[in-house]
Structures are given as structure tokens and as C-alpha cells.
């Protein structure tokens, strides 16, 4: 069991965004969470965001709350003091393999080849199946686009429903997230590895890491090498893996946990 840290030993905090820092009803950061992040920084702790969001989107949020350290793009991009230190694209061979299967099964796709909201499609099958994404997206129609070419791919989207999955055995060749009923997102999903890379860069011990999360996609960064804190509104599987379960995010869960363990 983790104990209060009255000595104010330096810790390295990594916070998920949606459902952890932010209120799902408003999509704004919980006021007590914002105050806690700044107090952690004032107390000499390292504070970072850990998110699956792409760099351009995560950096916009981080700047709005005064944080300039990130493990973003699912762990594939590291940002220290506002500067990118590492930016990994998806393994080319795996991308090609999955998209070839998608082509064979007439599954529509969108591909993101740079750090922006822009995606490329060579036909309209994705839009016909899933419609427009709810998030801001700029669509480029390019019938000559060839995913076999060696350009980087940071994320791609495949339009298939949950019911279709049983007939698509290849869909698990890469990690994926289903955020909507009509399509899945394929992206770098190594937040734990990203945290380790950040700690290696900082030359700091893994045991001083503290992660906060709420969702199933946060399971990957809950590791016995460090401290994992689940939000009271989090998934039960995450709570079972956590070292400590705090109150819900909107009921000041982040602040309560940090006070409980003497970090603020």
C-alpha cells in the first residue's frame, strides 16, 4: 500500500485527459484538477499529460492549462518543455498488411500521414459506411494515393461495425480502439513505453512515476513498477489494477488523492 509522502520527494505525474482531468459533460478541465496540477508543479514535481490524442490536439489542450510536458499519440510522441523529443509513426509493414486486408474485404479507410487533423482517402467507402467523424477532420480525396508508398502513417481509421468483426479475423493484427459504433482507430498504443522513454530521458527512477486514469485504454500505463491511481468514475477493471482508487474526477478526485499522499 502506498503511504503519504510527507518528505515531498519529487514525483513524476502523468495524467490522462478525458474522464480524468476533464468533465465528460463539459469537456473542460475540472477546476480542482487544474489547481492541483499547478500546485504539484509549484512543489517541484514533474507534471505531464499522457494521452492517445495526436500531438497537435494534445498540445493545444496542454497549453490551455499551462502544461508543456506530454506523452501523446498513444506514447509515440514525447514533448518536453513544449518541444518534440520523439515522434514515431506506425510500423509500415503492419499498416500495409492491415490496409491490404481492408481492401480485400471492401472496408473503407482514412489515413493520417502528418501531425494534423488531415486524413486521406482514395474513395468514399469510409464516409458511406461511417459518415463524417464527429471530431474536426479535413478530408482529402486522392484516388492515386497508395498506402504501399513509404510515407509515415501516424493513425488510420477503418469503417466496420462491432457486428462485422467476427468476419474480419485480421483486424487484431494491430492495436485498435473503438470509440464509435461505425469505425475503429488504429494508432500507436504504448503509453507505458512512452512514460518509460520520458523517464529515461529525465534520468529518473520508474518507481517515482504516478499515473492517473479512468478508462480501459489507460490499463496499459498501470504498471507495478510505479503507482497507479484510478478515478472513482473509472472502469472496474482499471480500479482492480490500481494501487489506489480516488473519488470521481468531478468530485475533486485528483486533488483528494494528491492531498492524501502528501504531494500537495
Steps between C-alpha positions, in 0.01 A plus 500: 500500500636843412557731791481879539819666374556760767858561385372648170731266307483596132241305303431478127129529426330389179131584459248367250268770363144386427315381810804565718591867470188604314129482573333285232191722516686823417831372354671760720764433761358462852598820689647315800707283263643809330592654835658171610717470188638850558560430868686181413723700267553768766605226742773387262331195351511411128153522342408362158199400293480136383247459220413322181427835334723606212767758579325796336183434700668408830734800485209736453332366815825494699581862417151606603564367852864603534665158454785454251601136553315225314500134416252519214394314184459193720861517615647551155579869554692652790498872575726664759465871576284540191756345262457166323770254604365190325230440240439144381287397206328161480701200373472521121475125437214462748312797357529356149386155614188626678403738219547225241256285696262796518517542124428130444194520724377830357552686830526877470803673653649839582875553549675773701849567365600808701440678829170665418126439466548409131424152369524350152256263330513353151124438482188577701439161661588621849255790482232277349530257793581725795419853386706801605696478824361705790844649561635775278648325196625624163439238231717469188372291210792361303421197278873464423599463867694179559550387860785275382715811448750560782338812643444503879158403633421621852143378519235344280129429526303197374124509456351180638242437769524275803273250327739477205802412714436124511549485124824703505765286677782733394376807691710415805834499319552844656369666812169676445244709684128510438379848592181490290262233373605535136880505491821413684819699547839345444776694667811467714381357832803485729442762769699295749795483262468874438512566875808281531666687213423832669639379831814373328544841340459665840735243658245444774397171666183327384392451860436874530234498225136562591231450235134604514239348269140391463450296183584162352757667275685603818557139606821492298663770715405343836817309581630347827829689456326821606183639660169479317200702619155436353222754502181411686311535172742261329453153355482217753786311334724804537401545864591137567848559359557832679703556816240747617150602392414864564171688476341583166665762283217752541501445877861620529653153475839620378534759773388255769752235394788748486414631845455146632857409405660829595593611149333837550 
